[in-house]
């Protein structure tokens, strides 16, 4: 009986050692702790990278390059469309509007600001987007639509009464329809 127990114990030990040995047929892959796993980029990641790249170019430019501006507008708009749930989506909409406005594409700028207003009601900088839209309407050399400007200024006052945009909107409403000479006299 003792021999039986010893044989069983010996067999178990041989089995344990042979299973634990690292023969050439059983080599396990070694994972290096300092290696970096590559994760494929999503469409959203790619759009964000392109939007950031072009935003950086624009921020560092001393002169607006219309070609780069158009590329940026497209990248910003694509990011918003591709990554609508991302918190940066309305930020890039506003940027697209500002860039479009800077190169004289006022109707396109209006589209971006209106989209931000309508589709991102909880955007923390929505008041700024509304104010940019109102100024676009207010300016005679841009969209020149004082009734729309007044509507948006009034909306800012109602929705953001404690903001600087509300105070500026009140002043803007008072100055609607005044000529440059009348504005100078009032100051």
ABEGO torsion letter per residue (X at the ends): XAAAAAAAAAAAAAAAAAAABBBAAABBBBBBAABBBBBBBBAAAAAAAAAAAAAAAAAABABBBAAAAAAAAAAAAAAAAAAAABAAAAAAAAAAAAAAAAAGBAAAAAAAAAAAAAABAABAAAAAAAAAAAAAAABAABAGBAAAAAAAAAAAAAABAABAAAAAAAAAAAABGBBAAAAAAAX
